[in-house]
Amino acid sequence: MGPAGAGHVPDGTLFVNLHGYGLSTPPKPKIVLASFLTALWVPEAQIPDDPGDDVLPEPADRGAGGAVRG
């Protein structure tokens, strides 16, 4: 990670509690994405209001065992 994000995330680890074992509702993906980008010092003007499907890359084609096929 570059020096820009070093202040908010000193060890380079981003964490989000998905509330898997509680009665709470998990956070919406766009909220998690915005919090990660904010932690990495991305200017608010560059964070999309609604990231939609075009923000995340397409998943790789994986065969048996999870290996990426080329």
C-alpha positions in Angstrom: 0.0 0.0 0.0 1.3 3.4 -0.8 2.0 6.2 1.7 -1.4 7.9 1.0 -3.3 5.1 2.8 -0.7 4.4 5.5 -2.3 6.8 8.1 -5.7 5.1 8.3 -4.6 1.6 7.7 -1.2 1.3 9.2 -0.8 -2.5 8.9 -2.4 -2.6 5.4 -5.4 -4.8 6.6 -9.0 -3.8 5.8 -11.8 -5.4 7.9 -15.5 -5.4 7.7 -17.9 -7.1 10.1 -20.5 -9.0 8.0 -22.5 -9.9 11.1 -22.5 -13.6 10.2 -23.4 -14.8 13.7 -25.8 -12.1 15.0 -29.2 -10.9 14.3 -28.0 -7.7 12.7 -28.4 -7.1 9.0 -25.1 -7.3 7.1 -23.9 -4.0 5.6 -24.7 -3.2 2.0 -21.7 -3.8 -0.4 -21.7 -0.1 -1.5 -21.3 1.0 2.2 -18.4 -1.5 2.6 -16.8 -0.3 -0.6 -17.2 3.4 0.4 -15.7 2.7 3.9 -12.7 0.9 2.4 -12.0 3.7 -0.2 -12.4 6.3 2.5 -9.9 4.4 4.7 -7.5 4.4 1.7 -7.8 8.2 1.4 -9.8 8.2 -1.9 -11.4 11.6 -2.2 -15.2 11.5 -1.6 -15.8 13.0 -5.0 -14.3 9.9 -6.6 -16.3 7.4 -4.6 -19.4 6.3 -6.6 -22.8 6.8 -5.1 -24.0 3.6 -6.6 -21.1 1.4 -7.8 -23.4 -1.1 -9.6 -22.0 -4.2 -11.3 -19.4 -2.4 -13.4 -17.1 -1.6 -10.4 -16.1 -5.2 -9.6 -14.1 -7.3 -12.1 -15.6 -10.4 -13.7 -14.8 -13.6 -11.7 -12.0 -15.7 -13.1 -13.0 -19.0 -14.8 -12.2 -21.6 -12.1 -12.0 -25.3 -12.6 -11.9 -28.0 -10.0 -10.0 -27.1 -6.9 -10.4 -23.4 -7.5 -7.5 -23.1 -9.9 -7.7 -20.4 -12.5 -8.0 -21.7 -16.1 -6.4 -19.8 -18.9 
